[in-house]
C-alpha cells in the first residue's frame, strides 16, 4: 500500500501483480455507481454485477496463485 500511495506503480506490481487490476475494478465500480446517481434515467450496465464476474475473478486469482509458486523462469517474475 505504501508504494501505491507514493505512485510507485512498478514497485507495487513487483509485490503483487493483481493489486493494480483490483484497484482499477474498484474505481470502475465507484465510477459506474456515481454515474448512475448523476443520471438515474440512463441504464448503465456494471460488469462487476455480471453473474460470471466472480467466477472469472476466482479463476484469475487461483491461476495467479498457482503460477506464482512454480519455480521456473517465466513464472518467477510473478513472485516478489
C-alpha positions in Angstrom: 0.0 0.0 0.0 2.9 2.3 0.7 4.3 2.1 -2.8 0.9 2.7 -4.5 0.3 5.8 -2.3 3.7 7.2 -3.4 2.8 6.4 -7.0 5.4 3.7 -7.4 3.4 1.5 -9.7 6.2 -0.7 -10.9 7.2 -1.4 -7.3 3.6 -2.2 -6.5 3.5 -4.7 -9.4 6.6 -6.3 -8.1 4.9 -7.0 -4.7 1.6 -8.3 -6.2 0.6 -8.1 -9.8 -3.1 -8.3 -9.0 -3.2 -5.2 -6.8 -3.4 -2.7 -9.6 -6.1 -4.5 -11.6 -8.0 -4.9 -8.4 -7.8 -1.2 -7.8 -9.0 -0.5 -11.4 -12.0 -2.7 -10.9 -12.8 -1.0 -7.6 -12.6 2.5 -9.1 -14.6 1.3 -12.1 -17.4 0.2 -9.8 -17.3 3.5 -8.0 -17.4 5.4 -11.3 -20.4 3.5 -12.6 -22.3 4.0 -9.3 -21.6 7.7 -9.4 -22.7 7.9 -13.0 -25.9 6.1 -12.1 -26.6 8.6 -9.3 -25.9 11.5 -11.6 -28.0 10.2 -14.5 -30.7 7.9 -13.0 -32.7 7.9 -16.2 -29.9 6.1 -18.1 -29.3 2.4 -17.5 -25.6 1.8 -17.2 -24.5 -1.8 -17.0 -21.9 -2.6 -14.4 -19.7 -5.6 -15.3 -19.0 -6.2 -11.6 -22.5 -7.4 -11.2 -22.5 -9.8 -14.1 -23.1 -13.4 -12.9 -19.8 -14.7 -14.4 -17.6 -12.0 -12.9 -17.0 -13.7 -9.6 -16.1 -16.9 -11.4 -13.6 -15.0 -13.6 -12.1 -13.4 -10.6 -11.8 -16.7 -8.8 -10.1 -18.4 -11.8 -7.7 -15.4 -12.2 -6.7 -15.4 -8.6 -6.3 -19.2 -8.4 -4.2 -19.2 -11.7 -2.0 -16.4 -10.4 -1.5 -18.2 -7.1 -0.6 -21.4 -8.9 1.7 -19.9 -11.4 3.4 -17.7 -8.9 4.6 -20.7 -7.0 6.2 -22.5 -9.9 10.0 -22.1 -9.7 10.6 -21.9 -13.5 11.7 -18.7 -15.3 8.6 -17.2 -16.8 6.6 -17.7 -13.6 9.3 -16.5 -11.2 8.6 -13.0 -12.4 5.3 -13.1 -10.6 6.9 -13.8 -7.2 8.3 -10.8 -5.2 
